[in-house]
Amino acid sequence: MLNIFNNITGDDLRRMRVARRKTTVQVAKALSVTRQTYENWENDITQPKINQFIVLCTYHCIDFSSIFSQIRGANVDNNETEKETQ
């Protein structure tokens, strides 16, 4: 299973939030999650679901098309590996 969050850390989430001068409460409210849930993401305790991640990128005005390109590339690599092992 592909984990798109391998390269995204809680520190990254914190930097995005601080750059916009938002509190954890403000970001959590915008994402329709609790403050505690959002803080768990920033503290690397849990990770957002893909739909939450997309909303988070949109909220922070981040172009996530490059992330999806990486996913497509990883899927191609995984498919090639599977073919080689058969």
GICORMO-V969787 format. One record per pair of residues at least 12 apart in sequence whose C-alpha atoms are under 6 Angstrom apart, sorted by the first residue. I is the first residue (numbers start at 1). J is the second residue. D is the distance in whole Angstrom. If there is no record, write none. Layout:
I & J & D
I & J & D
//
This chain:
10 & 41 & 6
10 & 42 & 4
10 & 43 & 5
10 & 44 & 5
13 & 42 & 6
14 & 42 & 6
//
